[in-house]
Amino acid sequence: MLELIVISTLNGVLYGMLLFLMASGLTVIFSMLGVLNFAHASFYMLGAFFGFQISRWVGFWPALLIAPILAGAIGAAVERYGLRPVHKNGHVAELLFTFGLAFAIEEIVQIIWGKSPVDFRVPPLLDFPAFTIFSTNYPAFKMFMLAVSIAIFVGLLLVLKKTRIGLIVQAALTHPNMVGHLGHNVGRIFMLVFGVGTALAAVAGVIAGPALVTQSNMAGLLGPILFVVVVVGGLGSLPGAFVASLLIGLVQTFAVSMNGSLAGAFGPLGPDWASSWVADIWSVTIAQVAPIMPYLLLVLILIFRPMGLLGTRDT
Amino acid sequence: MNRLVMIAALALPMLGTAAMAQETVKIGYIDPLSGGGASVGEVGLKTFQFLAEEQNAKGGILGKKVEIVPLDNKTNPQESLIQAQKAIDAGVRYVTQGNGSSVAGALSDFITKYNERNPGKEVLYFNYAAVDPVLTNEKCSFWHFRWDANSDIKMEALTNYMKTVPAIKKVYLINQDYSFGQSVRTQARAMLGAKRPDIQIVGDELHPLLKISDFAPYIAKIKASGADTVVTGNWGQDFALLLKAAADSGLKVNWYTYYAGGTGGPTAIKQAGLNDQVYGIVEGIPNLKGGDGQAFEKAFRAKYDGQTNVYPRAVNEMRMFAAAAEKAKSLEPVKVAQALEGMDFEVLNGGKATMRKDDHQFFQPMYIAQFGELKAGEFDEEKTGWGWKTVATIDTAQTMLPTTCKMERP
């Protein structure tokens, strides 16, 4: 039992940190531009495929650096030459633009790399069990993923809270006009934030690619969860996104390891009608509904605390 | 947008070949070519294209060339019906599908209804891999033929073998959450309970179909349960990733599977170091000496860079289709269907088999195979150096389970 708890906690935290790498960019972009970027998960996918391709040519470690820079540059270009001109036509147009972009990226990836999974391997240097607890091996690569995510989280926090550029970014979040009047180039700050945000998603892609599956539907599988994270954490709140990422990572992982069902909870006290009338949901285990847990959480949060866990506005 | 592009991509070549349509036998291949099922769907497509070429080299069927029309259904029943309609509109009279009994059920219904409404334009459905038993029992159809042994037959054979292994004490069931996975778990429970009441079922898991990218939480649970054996009907990515996660966490148990041979499976087993610990119930493996299986395997691997032929049943399907059309001297689906009913056939790996008239289920010799180190000169899988070896053979007669099908014939 203890073994299951420890391993599930590790897995949950790891999954949560991966979500955070993506959600952090998404939530900052949202609070700045006021637009939910539907194509954000696509940059995660781009990161994974760039990482795969570059690691073929020059190895995994350069790929870990080059792929996010490349994806970030594309992200910045999208903001500068795509979103900014569209901005004139209002938020709906921007939303539709990012929505269309997500499809376009998916199609392009399919044209270049095909529709089936590519063979993105864990680098040999990290292909060994890091440690063994209660006879379960924990892969070194997963520890590496965890370390990278935490390092980036700390770095992001330091940049935002302790540096001048972080100060300007924070100011631009709430008072873009004032920041502009003070002589800062707000447009460039937006572009920078968009670029960094998408680059972070790409980092997540490069490190998740070998551990999970790198294929053209990976954006579609993760995208919806990302929005759950951002909404649950509070739109625009970085600490909120952190808490929500970990929460959802842990909830999903622990839900899988539970066997309880309504039938089990009531035991012999269960009413007779239950096993015949509502048989379908009566015996479904928590493990089976694990994938819908985040969405359940989303609905509950929207009903009881629409601004999210750590959010400040009622949007 | 996705759809528009696909329609355009399909429509353009069709315009060009419309004039030739009379000269070819078109087989609509409706299976996943994108998404989680793509890895198996693409192997299936290659297999059928290879078989079409083989048939065409022999002069086609009744002098007509065989053409495979690939249609991507994304493992989605609804999408499959759209693709089937599209195929029919393009003049396809034969469709084949295999991945996903949820798809198969929808497709069988659709084609049965279509044939009722369009007499004279009937379409036949050849199922090469969807094994939910209901397709040849409660929901059987005259227009559906199945070349793979259904799930009950496979579980019967698998548990007959497991019965003889005293080391099995604690069994964990993990399956995909849809009609097929549910049928595997129910049958495993029932049959193990009857044959080896001393075996304890320590876990019974259903997970979403082709949506999990990391099975680590499930593996942690299997480990915590103390199971020594896992039984799973998982296929495609759901099997490969399950084994990959098992390899990462160092889980050492015996695996009794339906589809361990699919893409990515052998690589993951080798990675996990499970020598001779993974078993599969199959209708053929490359290392069987019977029939012309070895020659076929060689040709197939030569063409597709070492890719194994994982669908001996597809070979049987295509060859039997050709034989039935020759026997009926017609490519009219109704006549081909009538010729197929009760037809006897020598399968790819040798041995007598038959298409039962009562339910359109094909009965063939089955094998329990074990994956591990090989003797020199045997076929390995995915360049791992390991391959499949036979540990038990089940004769055709022993696979005959009764059916509840009440076939309605035209």
Interface residues (C-beta under 8 A of the other chain):
Chain A: M1 E3 L4 I7 S8 N11 G12 Y15 G100 F103 E107 Q110 K115 S116 P117 P129 T132 S135 T136 N137 Y138 P139 K142 A211 L212 V213 Q215 S216 N217 M218 L221 Q252 T253 V256 S257 N259 T285 A287 Q288 P291
Chain B: M1 N2 V5 L33 S34 G35 G36 A38 S39 E42 D72 D177 G203 E205 L206 H207 P208 K211 S213 D214 A216 P217 Y218 A220 K221 K223 A224 Q237 L241 D248 S249 G250 L251 G264
